[in-house]
């Protein structure tokens, strides 16, 4: 970064937020064992799957009650979905009690149709609530092209890893939240007490992608498609982004890339790429508002009209 000068939209020098980095809680690397045994629907002794509780994984019958029964069985701590099956969730499933881990094993989860990223009919939801386990891990869930919503409403630590989960409900929980290798969005963080660490986040949605309403958010590696605001930070929130590929795949005008309102944010190593078939880039890379005054950092002010090397917004500058 030699020779680069971090600045805000007013051109004043600054420094990054220096967010503390936390690794996600360690996971036992034994998912392959569950996957290998899933053909017989048995699994290791500490786990269970919804088929044993009445689920009919054909993608048509509603499996909500069977999945909830599997989760609420107090004798186990892990629920897995056998590979090659398709489960339907039309109601709300709550991760509570003794459950510590939900493993998708790349089985499909359905619950409502999708059209160009928009829900056609209401699907179900998977909600992380309070329970006895201090950490809840959800991994390898394939919820692509479905309207099953994911919501984090707990004070516990939550890890969402290796998932395609397009519909993300507001995160109102206060516990630490880790997102690793997740495709989805929009992501909405509503609790000022929550800390979020995201690694390899891919937001592909038709609405504003990430809305940080007062939380503390750290992102290492962001890839986006389509349009709208990629990150909105307001209500005193803190956002630090390290590395982003902004992939424009829509010819509609895109006025603002990042929006910061009376909050703190750092954006480092951002590049925009447009599809050569007529897609339009963003006009404004950063819109910064403080105390009712708004200023813009335009694309044409950035290196090569497509790079944002280092931008910092701090209320005390």
Beta strands, then each sheet from edge to edge (+ up, - down):
strand 1: 47-48
strand 2: 78-80
strand 3: 86-88
strand 4: 92-97
strand 5: 101-103
strand 6: 108-110
strand 7: 114-115
strand 8: 118-119
strand 9: 125-131
strand 10: 135-139
strand 11: 149-152
strand 12: 157-165
strand 13: 167-168
strand 14: 177-184
strand 15: 187-189
strand 16: 195-204
strand 17: 210-213
strand 18: 216-225
strand 19: 231-234
strand 20: 238-248
strand 21: 254-261
strand 22: 264-274
strand 23: 282-290
strand 24: 293-298
strand 25: 307-313
sheet 1: 1+ 2+ 5+ 10+ 12+ 14+ 16+ 18+ 20+ 22+ 25-
sheet 2: 3+ 6+
sheet 3: 4+ 9+ 11+ 13+
sheet 4: 7+ 8-
sheet 5: 15+ 17+ 19+ 21+ 23+ 24-
end
